[in-house]
Amino acid sequence: MKTDSRLERVLQAGHFAVTAECGPPKGSDAGVVERKGKLLFGYVDAVNVTDNQAATVRMASLAACVILKNMGHEPILQMTTRDRNRIALQSDLFGAYALGIRNVLCLTGDHQVFGNQKEALGVFDLDSIQLVRTVRDMREDGTLIGGADIESPPKMFVGAAANPFADPAAWRVVRLAKKVQAGADFIQTQCIYNMQRFSNFIAQARDMGLTERVSILAGVTPLKSAGMAKHMATKVAGMDVPEAIINRMAGVPKKKQADEGIKIAVETIQHVREIKGIAGVHVMAIEWEEHVPEILSAVGLDKRPKV
Amino acid sequence: MVVAERKNIEEIRGMVDRYSSILVVGCDSCVAECAAGGHRETMLLGAALKISFQQDSRNPRITEACLDRQCVDDFIEQIAHLVPEHEAILSLGCGAGVQALARVYGDKPILPALDTLFIGETEMRGVWQENCLGCGKCKLGYFGAVCPVTRCSKRLMNGPCGGSKEGRCEVNPGISCGWQMIINRLETLGELDRLSEYVPPVDWSTSHSGGPRRVEREDQKP
């Protein structure tokens, strides 16, 4: 074991891992995090806590991670390089480890133009791959960027994201390889609606031997409505929602669309479980955490292993 | 070159309204190329200001002049005879020109008529593109002569983010994805292998992060 992360133990033991996303509130009410934590408790191996997603100001990811940790959850701290330079990022990694956080997902982050602070300075001192390497070097070499020794280095299980659906298409697997090479232990993918494209991407990753070196968790986001499907297809950067999915959502009465979205999510999970090289699933139910248990129950993944 | 755009007349009026004589000084270098502050634009702004003041029944003395370069003392001194007759100088130079005038004419208010935007190129008539941030450590040799620091909205050094779609940037479809351009160029050159290597964090100390930069060369000093 490289770390004492529960997620690492689950994956090492060969279990099909389950993670879910928890978005912190747009305010300072710990109760919101606790309510979401309660909904997910017992159903997931680890919970991702987003870092000011869509560049909108929310409760600090680290604070929400600690709230969840205190409830018995295993948090995955999402860290973007958009808002903090290398001094702040490395300092936060020390702090996170001191507070019991054992997993970190390294991201560049959505550009500030998407959020509610459009006039903000975009920091981008590091990119996500450089952050992966930084966290890995802390653990393996006990050093900061630049080589200075760390007294008690944090030993984090290192994650990164992969988006198989962005352009240039041929580059996506190269970028995944770079993340693995930089030290990623696990990958969580963009949410999948185009299964063909996803399968092709994983096949490429398999051919390059990447699925042997990194645990890939397939991203799933249940659609709430046909409107959401259309919005994601046209307005959200880096998403691929095929016409067929939009039509399927629009083809049922409005009241039944949420059920249809959940059905699609369940089918997606069933499908990715059959793909060789997929180590788990990452459910991102955006402000819809209450539906995660039923989705997981429907695919028989609601009982999490004791590790 | 430095690319700039002229401020609107209201904002300029807000700065110059308190003066009764104004020397309007253009610069016939970069800002002439981007049609913001050259000789032609200087004369146009002078005329526009006169009309604007006349509409308010005011008639300040406005004199136009244009320098070949507003950032070099030898040229700046060419307007020395005009300066004492005016209360203020309205500069159509870039930010460097404005500050150079202020250094030379220490007792005069120098006001910017332009918003200085970036270092860029004239991509076609009427289109100027930013393509250098002056980071102080040129990496173009590794990226097919397309700058990731400048042309990628997130300054990514290790490949395109998940928001690149059909060659466009997630920030705005009007922005070309810098990484798509890098990949296209290196593909054309048969040098895509350059991109498989991990690129370590950028040393920003040579950029403005290290403080205002200055070059001193003994061999060039008088």
Chai-1 contact restraints between the chains, C-beta under 6 A:
chainA,res_idxA,chainB,res_idxB,connection_type,confidence,min_distance_angstrom,max_distance_angstrom,comment,restraint_id
A,T108,B,K154,contact,1.0,0.0,6.0,A-B,restraint_1
A,T108,B,C161,contact,1.0,0.0,6.0,A-B,restraint_2
A,H111,B,S153,contact,1.0,0.0,6.0,A-B,restraint_3
A,H111,B,V171,contact,1.0,0.0,6.0,A-B,restraint_4
A,V113,B,V171,contact,1.0,0.0,6.0,A-B,restraint_5
A,F124,B,K154,contact,1.0,0.0,6.0,A-B,restraint_6
A,F124,B,R155,contact,1.0,0.0,6.0,A-B,restraint_7
A,L126,B,P201,contact,1.0,0.0,6.0,A-B,restraint_8
A,D127,B,L156,contact,1.0,0.0,6.0,A-B,restraint_9
A,D127,B,M157,contact,1.0,0.0,6.0,A-B,restraint_10
A,D127,B,N158,contact,1.0,0.0,6.0,A-B,restraint_11
A,I129,B,N158,contact,1.0,0.0,6.0,A-B,restraint_12
A,Q130,B,P201,contact,1.0,0.0,6.0,A-B,restraint_13
A,I145,B,P201,contact,1.0,0.0,6.0,A-B,restraint_14
A,N163,B,G162,contact,1.0,0.0,6.0,A-B,restraint_15
A,A166,B,G162,contact,1.0,0.0,6.0,A-B,restraint_16
A,A166,B,S164,contact,1.0,0.0,6.0,A-B,restraint_17
A,D167,B,S164,contact,1.0,0.0,6.0,A-B,restraint_18
A,D167,B,K165,contact,1.0,0.0,6.0,A-B,restraint_19
A,D167,B,E166,contact,1.0,0.0,6.0,A-B,restraint_20
A,P168,B,Q180,contact,1.0,0.0,6.0,A-B,restraint_21
A,P168,B,I183,contact,1.0,0.0,6.0,A-B,restraint_22
A,R175,B,G159,contact,1.0,0.0,6.0,A-B,restraint_23
A,K178,B,N158,contact,1.0,0.0,6.0,A-B,restraint_24
A,A182,B,Y198,contact,1.0,0.0,6.0,A-B,restraint_25
A,A237,B,G163,contact,1.0,0.0,6.0,A-B,restraint_26
A,A237,B,E170,contact,1.0,0.0,6.0,A-B,restraint_27
A,G238,B,G162,contact,1.0,0.0,6.0,A-B,restraint_28
A,G238,B,G163,contact,1.0,0.0,6.0,A-B,restraint_29
